[in-house]
Amino acid sequence: MGVEMGKETSNNTVSIGDVFAVRLPNGHYGAIRVADRADNSCLIVTTPYISADIPFIDNELLSGILLQNRFFYNNHKAKIWVEGKKPKEVIFIGNIPVSDTKQKIICNTFGAQWDGSIGMEAYLEWRWKYDREKFVEEIQEEENKIDEEHKKIQKPKKMMKDETFWLIISLLNSDEKTGEEDILEPAVNALAKMEIKDIKEFEEALANKLYLLDTMEHAKNIGKHSYKEEAQEFFSADLFLYIRCFIIAKGKENFDLTVENPQNISEVNSFEPLLSLASKAYTRKTGNEFAYISGYDYETFSNIEGWK
């Protein structure tokens, strides 16, 4: 079916209200909408649209937000802040004025780069509804592979002194409801002014603290997404990692309170961008990619003792 596309003002410019079609793994199309912008970041919502054809801009589904119910989700709206330019593979459909989407959308979930994975929620929800058994098996296989990979002896390297580490963390604008760049910038700027060895030692210290929070007891105390050993319900290893990032981003006092007392987790939120802080600082300082591999593995289930 042919679709008359809208015209973009620029190849790189993205405006609030812009709607893009995304190609899904099953050959169908989903659609995403830009709900807000802040500097180099965009708030992207995935719409409920999924079909074999690219939608027209007047399709009413493009004004909505997909509600996710797979695994641990419970009517969770598919929305996330992302950084960078839109991927080349997205297809511009048109623009829906903000007033037509009823109200401003608030989102405190931050991802990384805007890439081809954004908008895949429609496909994942489709599989949950129509191909659940095979979908669950595939996810479980992936989790098992990750689990085996993490059963390795940790070999820690030199870490940044605690005082300096927490000083860098304190520079995060964690209270701002803006994009990732605004939140990370003060910390990235300060770390980039240090020596290369300091950036590596910061990354090692971060990995160590994430590792210390990687325990079964902490995973059991993250609200509705908690790990339930007896129930054998799906547990998101990635989400737990991002929640651990948030605990650290809230500062030393919050970390110290939580690391020894998992039941004291005061706020369940995620902050994945913390994982890119050292990388951004290194690239700013050197112009090169950050290829450092920490001695501590901070991925979920890596702390073997913590999961016994």
Beta strands, then each sheet from edge to edge (+ up, - down):
strand 1: 18-23
strand 2: 29-38
strand 3: 41-51
strand 4: 67-68
strand 5: 76-77
strand 6: 79-83
strand 7: 91-95
strand 8: 110-113
sheet 1: 7+ 1- 2+ 3- 6+ 8+
sheet 2: 4+ 5-
end
